Amino acid sequence: MGQQTEQIVRRKLSDEVFSRLRGMITAGELEPGDEMPSERELMERFGVGRPAIREAMQSLANMGLVVISHGERAKVLELTAQSIFRQVDMTAKMMLSKSSDSLEHLKSARIFFERGMAREAAGKASKLDIADLQAILERQRTSLGQAEAFISADMEFHTRIAAISGNPIFIAISEAMLAWLKEYHTEMLIWTGKEKLTLAEHAEIITCLESNDPDAAEQAVLRHLERSRALYASKNARSDMAHLTD
């Protein structure tokens, strides 16, 4: 029986440079906030040309490991849950704009997630947490008639509930999903004019959290989000009907 061949795959120079630079970052040789070595230093260190260095540096930037600013050296970024989600932000928005199924899947995921966050928050909410939520609700109330400000406060309200968990990954997930859904929520809000009902539902959620009642908090969030989902479906149905009758 003959020996199996094991091909040696030649790597691009930029891939090799990328691997070494990434290793320097993960090993702590370069820490968050540090400037990366200059192109000339890296060229001399690795014995490669400028194109390989620039391509490797761009790959690091695409991964969110460094930030590149014109006229300055690249700097190492601190990896956080938020920075990781920001790497897919534009791609996620494009996916949602091209696929109604993806949008519905995201809405379902959000409802599932926020039900869990409500239960978690009901068991952990402090007086400070409740006071913060009430302050956000008041800002939302004073922004009636200002769609952008109202939606901004709405997003802050839901993210603040996730923050009660104390888990930065939950906070990042909440921020990401709300950012991806923002334009659809803004459009729906302007179309329905249900801002006062939203305020009443938010007030009910706060009451449930303050009472440390996980079941009631979960149901309040579920009613709130399912109503929004039904309104969006109704709007789309009317829009489709209008197109058919044109």
N, C-alpha and C positions, 0 to 999 in steps of 0.2 A: 504493500500500500504506500503510495507516494506521499511525501510531506505536503501539507497544505501551505499555500503561499500566503505570506502576510505582506501586503503592499504597504510601503511607506509613502504616506501622503505628504506632499510638499505643501507647506503653509505659506500663505502670503506674508510678506515682511510686516505689513501693517497688523495682521492678526497676531503675529508673535510679539510685536511691540505692545499691542493692546493687552495681551495676556500678562506681560511683565508689569505694565503700569497698573493694571487691576490688582495684581499680586502685591504691589507696593502699597496700594490703598487698603486692601483687606488685611494686610499684615500690620498695618499701623505705622508704616514708614512715612506715609503721608496721611495726615488727619484732617477732619472737616475744618475748613477755613484756611488750610495751607494752600499756598500757590504751587502749581505744578512747575517742575523745572522748565527752563526755556527750551524752545525748539532746538537751539544750537547745542545746549547741554545734552539733550536726549539723543540728538544725532551723533554726537561724539561718544556717548555712553553705549549706544546700541550699534553703532557703525552702520546706520541706514540714512537714507536721504530724507529731505523735508516732506515729500508726499506721504511716505509711510507714517511719519510722526503725526501729520495732520489728520490722516484717515483714522489712525488709532485714537486720537484725541476726540474726534467727532463720534466715534463709537462709544467712548466713555460718556460723552454728553448725552447721547441717545439713550443710554441706560440710566441717566440721572445721577451718575457718579461725580461729574464735574460740570461746572458752568463756564461757558466760553463767552467772554465779552470782548468786543472790538477794541484793539489797542492795549489790552491787558492780558496778563497771563491767566490761563484757566485756573479755577479754584476748585478744591475738593468740596463736595457737598455732603452734608449730613443726611444719611438715609433715614427717612421717616415713612410711616404709612402713607401720609399725605403725598410725599414726593413720588412714591411708587405709583399711586393712583393717577397722579398728574401725567405720568408718562403715557397713559392710554386714554387721556381725556378726549383728545380730538378724534381718535379712532372710534371711541365709544359713541360720540355724538354723530359721527358719520353713519355708523351702523344703525342708530335709532332713526335717523332721517330717511334711510333707505328701506327699512323693514318695519312694518306695523306689528309683526309678530314679536320682533325683538323689543319693541316698546312695551307691549303687553307683558312679556316675560319679565322685564325690568320692574314694571308696576307690581306684578305678583311678588317678586323678590323683595321689593320695598315693604309691602304689606306684611309679609312673613317676618322680615327683619324688625320692623317697628313694633310689631306685637311683642316680640321678645324683649325689645328695649324698654317697652312700657312696663312689662313685668319686672324687669331688672331694676328699673328706676323706682318703682313702687316700693321695693324692699330696701332701697338705699337712700332715697331722697331726704336731704337735710333741710333745715329751715332756710339756709342760704340758697340751696337749689330751687326751692319753691319761690323764694323772693326773686331770684333771677328770672324764672319763668313768668312770674307776674309782671315784672318790669318789661320783658320782651312783649308780652301780650298788650301792655299799655302802649308801647311804641307802635305796635301793629294797629291798635285802635285809632291812634292819632294820625295814622297814615292812610286812613280810608279815602278812597278816591285817587290815590297815588299808587298805581299798579306796581311799579318797580320797587318802591319802598315797602309796600305791603308784602310782596313776595319775598323780599330780602328778610323781613322780620319773621315770616312764616318758616323759611329755611332755618333761620337761627333758632327758632323755637324747637323744631324737631331735632336739630343737631345738639341743642342743649340737653334734651332728654337723653340722647345717646351718651353725652359726656358724664352723666350721673353714674354710669357704669364704672368710670375710672379707667376704661380700656381704650387706649389711643387708636387701636385698629377699628373698633366700633365707631369712633368719632370720624375717622377717615372714610369708612364705608358710607356713613350717613352723608357726609359732605359731598362725596363723589356722586352718589345716586341722585341727590337733590340737584346738584349742578347739571347733571345729564338730563334731568327732567324739567329743568327750569323753564325753558321756552314753551313747553306744552302746558305747564301750570299757569304761566302768565297769560297765554292765549285763552285758556279756559276761564280764568278769573274775569277777564274783561268781557267775555261772552256771557257768562252766567249772572254776574252781579250778586254772588252769594257771599260777599265778604263778611257780613254780619253773622251769618250762620257759621262761618269758619271761626269767628271770634268766640261764639257761644260754645262751639265744640272744643276749642282750645281751653276755655275756662273750665269745662267739664273734666278734661284730661288732668288739669292741674289739681282740681278737687280730689280726684281719685288718687293721684300721686301723694297728695298731702295726707290722705287717709290711710296711706300704706296698704292699699287694696289692689293686689296684682290682677285679680280677675276683672274687677271693674275697670282698671286702667287699660287692660288689654282690649276689652270690649269697646271702650270709648274710642280708642285709637282705631280699632277695626271699623266702627261705624263711620268715623271721620274719613278714613281713606277710601272705604268702599263707596261712600257718597260721591267723593271726588271722581272716582273711577267711573261711576255710572253717569255722571254729568258729562264727562269727556266722551263716553260712548254715545250718549244722546246727541251731543254736538256733531260728532262725525256722521251719525245716521241722518241728521237733518241736512248736513252738507252734501252727502251722497244723493239724497232725494232731490235737492235743489239742482244738482248737476243733471239728473235724469229728466227733470222737467224743463230745463233750459232749451 
